[in-house]
């Protein structure tokens, strides 16, 4: 009899192990399907996009072409070509330059140079094919890599399978990073950099990993994110301080030197472009933006539409959060993030708790920073979302983990989460062919007569 009982217990144990392995295999397969589906949708969007969508991305493409074809940051020649002109330019020492920071367009120019050597394509002549191929290399591949890293992060720090799948689906289909995959922009590389920097930092802080590569990767990627979104310097400093407390020697030995690589690249390319250490972006409102050349007046002498600004600080805050460009109105799935921030008991004692706290503080600080820029109350211009907050999306995704772990077993919560995701995905996919257009909520309010710009 004992022998039979022993066999029965062993069989039950083996069955439980097999069931657990089957469950994990199923979850991994679902994660693979989510990433593969996102990749297919993003690829289709890129291969159908009409290049040079807006003044914003044309400004960067002008720099890319000029660097490779003329060896200069001056964009006078290419900006005169039909369909290439841009309002995002400055007039400096009798030449036009892109107003965008120089490092990222310089890196993209390196990609274009390689593409041209292999294919023979000229960006100005074979524009459609060249732009689409470059976007696959600089947007699609990094975004897929980010999803793969996020999947690893979720499998390590999320406590339930439902959380792992839900947060990955949100990242793949429910954020405003999705429409920007079809355009040359700084928000995609910044957000990818933040996410890729967070994972090794979490391993160091939460798991006690002390490998030099983790410190170096975190430093390099955090600094790279900073070079694409200048306010993200707060993130770089916060991460540096956190890791310095964890391991001063490794942070100074590995994090700092790795971070100096993109930072040096930023200042060197800025100097080569501007002749100084400040990017042209920081001269907004000066004579570099406000010019009259050959009788043609700068757009910024008399901005139109939403670029006029004029909203009060309170109205601007409303539309940045719950209004026509609102974080929570266009992407209501991040109301779960807000709920997590307001319930620290769900994450206070968890390994990722420090990063949830960091995300909340950074989000508040960046929002306050832009509220102080009263001369530029334009919500990021004619665009489908509050784009200067997009680099914080990885933090918002991380914050969903503890709240979903805590409430994800409740039917009402799952239904609510699905509804919030539905609206968020709608907002993300509606402008998938061109993110440089007003959000659906903006257009609806305009039709109803609630707003007038």
N, C-alpha and C positions, 0 to 999 in steps of 0.2 A: 504493500500500500504506500509506504513512504516513497518508494521508487516511482510509483505512478504519479504521486503528488509532485515529486521533483521534476519529472518530465513535463507535467502540466504547467508548472511555474516557469520552467525554461521556455516552453513553447509560447506561453503568454508574453514573456519578456522579448523573445525573438519577434513575435508578432507586433509588439509595441514599437520595437526598433525599426522594423520594416515599414510600419505605418508612418512613423516620424520621417524616415528617409524619403518615402513617397511624397509626403507633404512638402518637404523641403525641395524636392525635385520639381514638384508642380509649381511652387512659388517661383523658383528660378526660371522655369519655362515661361510663366506669365510675365516676369520681368523682361525676359528676352523678347517676347512678343511686343511689349510696350515700346522698348527701345527700337526694335526693327520697324514698327509701325511709324514711330516718330521720324525715324531716318528716312523712310519712304516718302512720307508727306513733305518733309522739309526739302528733300531732293526734287520732288515734283514741283514744289513751289519755286525753287531756284531755277529750274530748267524752263519754267514758263514766265519768269519775270521779265519785264521790260526794263532794260538798264537805265541808269542815270535818272532815278525816280524823282529826286528833289535837289534843291540847291545845297542841302546838307551833304548828301553823298557825292554830288558832282564836285563839290569843293575838294574832297579827298581824292577823287579819281583824277582831277586835274593835276594834283601834286604827284600822284603815281605816274601819270604819263610824262610829265615834265622831267621828273628825275631820271627815268629810263631813257627817254628819247632825246632830252636836251641837257641832262646833267645839272639841272638847276631846280630850285624850289619856286622860281618865278612861274606864274601861270598865265602870263599875258597872252601868249600865242594860242594855247589850247582853249582858253576861256572865250576866245573870239569865234571858235568853231560853233556852228549851229547846234544847239542842243546841249552845249557844254557850259554855258555861262552860269554864274552862281552869284547869289547875293552874299554868300558867306565868304567874303574875301576882304582883304585890307589893302590899302595903298601905302607902300613903304618905299622911300627912296626912288620914286618914279617908276615903280613896278607893282604889279598885283601879286599877292600871295594868298594862299588859303588861310583862313582864320583859325583853322583847326591845329591842335598840337602836332608837331612834326614827326614824332617817333613812329606812331602806328602807320601812317601813310608811307613812311620810309621802309618799314618792314614789308608792307604790301607791295611796294615797288620791287623789293627783292624777289617776291613771289612772281610778280609779273615778268621780271627779267628772265627767270627760269622758264616760265611758260612760253615766253617769246622764243627763247633759244630752242625749245623742243618742238613747238608747233609752227613758229614763224608768224604767228598772229600779231597784228598791231592793234593796240587798244583803241585807237582812234578810227581804225578802218573796219576791223572785225570786232566791233564793240560788243555785240550780243554774245557771241561765243566766248570771247575772252573774259568778259565780266562774269558770266555764269560759271566758267571753270574756276576762276579765282575765288568766287564766293563759296564754291564747294570745298575748296582747300582751306579758306580762312574762317568760314562760318560753320559749315556743316560738320566737318571733322572735329573741331573743338567742342561743338555742342554735343555730339555723340559721345566723345570722351568724357564730358561732364556728366552725362547721364550714367555712364558706366561707373564712374567714381561715386556718384550719388547712390547708385545701387549698392556698392560696397559699404558706404557709410550707413545706409539704412539697415543692411543685414547685420551690422555690428552694433548699432545703437537703438534701433527700434525694437520694441518688445513683442509686437504681434505681426503676423503676416499681413493682416488687413492694412496696418499702418505702412508697411513697406511698399505694398502695391499702390495704395492711395497717393502717397507723397510722390512716388515715381511718376504716376499718371499726371498729377498736377504739374510736375516739372516738365513733362513731355508735351502736354496739351493745354495747360491752363494758365500760363503766364504770358505777359506781354513781350517776352523775349522772342516768342514764336514768330510774329510778323517781321521782326527786324532781321531775321535770318536771310531775307532776300535783298538786303542792302548793305553797303559798306558803311559801318558805323562803329562808334567806340563803346557802345553799351554791351554788345555781345562779348567781345574779348574781356571787358571789365568783369562782367558777371561770371564768365567761365574762370577767370583768374581767381576771383574770390572763392568760388566753390572748390577749386583745385587746391587753393591754399588752406582752406578750412580743414580738409580731411587729414593731412599730415599733422596739422596743429592739434586736432582732436586726439589723434593717436598719441601725441606727446603728452598732452595735459590729462586726458581721461584714462589712458592705458599705461602711461609711464614708459612709453617707447623712447629710447634715447639715441637712436641711430642718426648719424650726421646727415644722411640724405633727407630725413624728415624735416630737419631744421632748414637745410638748404632749399628744399622745394618750397616750403612755406614762405621763406623770405623772398625768394625769386618771384613767386607767383603773386604774393601780396603786393610787392613793389610794382610788378607789371600791371596789376589792376589799378594801382594809384596813377600810373602814367596815362591811363586811358580815362579815368574819372578823377580829376584833381581833388575833389572833396574826399575821395576814398583814402587820402593820406591819413585821415583819422583812423581808418581800419588798420593801415599798416603800423601806425604808432601803437594802437591798442594791442595788436597781435605781438608786436615786439615786446611791449611791457609784460604781457602775460607769459610769454616764453622766457623772458629774462628772469622773472620770478621763479619759474620752474627749473631752469638750468642756465645760469648766467654764462658759464664757460662755453657751452655749446651754442648758445644764442649769439654770443660775440664772435665765436670762431667760425660758425657756419651760416647762421641766419643773416647776419649783417653783410658779410662779403657777397653772398648770393643776391641780396636785395640791392646792393650797389650796382650790379650789372645793368638791370633795366633803368635804374635811376640815372646812372651815368649816360646811358643811351639817350634818355629823355633830354638831359641838359646839353649834351653834345649836339644832337639834331636840332634842338631849339636854337642853339648858338649859330649853327650853320645856316639855319633858315632866317633868323631874325637879326643876327649880329649882336644879340644880347642874351640874357638868361631867362627873360620872361617870354612865354609864348604869346603870339598875337591875340589869342583868346582873351588875355587879361587886359587888353587895351580897349575893350568895348566902351563906347561913349566918347572916345578921343578922336583926334583928327585922322587917325589911321582907318577908322570906320566911317567917319563923316567927311566925305570928300566929294569933289566935283572934278571929273577928268574928261577933257574933250567935250564938255557940255553935258556929260552924263552924270546925273546925281546918284550918290549912293542910296540904296534902298533905306538905309538906317537913318537918313535925314528926315524921312517921312514914312515910317513903317505903317503897314496896313493891317486890317483885320485884328486877329488876336495878338499880333506883335505890338499893337498900340499900348497894351496894358491898360492901366486906369482903374483896375479893381482895388478895393480896399484890402487891407491885410486880412480882415475877417472873412471877406468873400473869397479871397484867394485861398485861404486855409480850407474853407468849405469845399471849394471845387477841387482842391488837391486831394481831399480825403473822401468826400461823399458826393461830389458834384460831377461835372462833365468830364473832368480828367482824373476823377477820384481813384485812389488806390483801392478802396474798399467797394466802390460802386461798379467799377469796371472789372475788378478781380475780387469778387466777394469771398472767394475761397480763403483769402487772407484775413477774413474776420476770425478764422480759426487761429491764426497767428496772434491776433489781438487778444483773443480769449485766453491763449496760453500766457501772454505777457501779464494779463490781469490775474492769473491764477498761478503764482510762483510755487505753490505746493506741488503742482504736477511735475515740476522739473528741478526744483531747488536742490534736491539730493541726488540728482542723476549726473552721470559723467558729462553729458552735454549741457548741463545747467549754465555754466559760465558763458557758453556761446549763445544760448538763448538770451541771457542778460546782455551780452555784448551787442547782439542784433537789435534789441529794444532801444538801448542807449544810442547806438549809431543812427538808427532810423529817426529817432526824435531829434538828434543833433543836426542831421542833414536837412530835415524838414524845416527846423528853425532857421538854419543857415539861409535857405532859399527864401524864406519869408522875410528875411532882412534885406534881400536884394530888390527893393521896391521899384527901382528903375527898370527892372526886367521881368515884370509880372506877365509872362506870356505862356506859362505852362509847358515850356519846351518848344513852343512854336506850333506849326501846323502838323501835328503828329498824333498818333492813335493812343497815346498814353503819357503818363508823367515820367518821361524817359530818364530824367536825371536821378530817379530813385531806383532804376532797374538793377543797378549793381548790387543792391541789397536783397534781391530776391532769394539768393541762397540762404541768407539768414532767416528769411520768412519761411522758407521750406523746412529748415531745421526746427523752427519753433512749433510747427504743426505736429512733429513727432510725439512729444509728450502728451499733448491734449488728445490726440487720436488714440494713443495707447490707453489713456485713462477712460475715454468715453466711447471708443470705437465698437464696443460690444453691444451698445444700446441701439435699438432699431431706429428710434427717432433721430439719433445723432447721425447714423449712417445715411438716412434719407435726406437730412439737412445738408450733410457734406456733399452728397451727390447733386443736390440742387445748386449749391454754391459753385461747385465745379462746372456744372452745365453753363451757368451765366459767364463764368470766367473763360471757359473754352470758346464760347460765342464771341466774346470781346476779342480774344486772341486770334481767331480764325477769320473774322469778318474782314480785317485789312491784310490778309495774308499775301495779297498781290501787290500791296503798297502800304507800308506803315506810315507814310508821310501824308496822312489824311486825318480829319477830325474823328474822334471816337463816335460810335453810334449814339451814345448818350448826349454828346454835344449836338449832333444833328437833330436829335429828337427835341431837345430843349429849344433849339433855334426855331424849329417848325412850330412849336407851341408858343413861341414868343417870350420864353422865360429869360433868354439871353440875347444880347445884340452886340457884336464886336465889329 
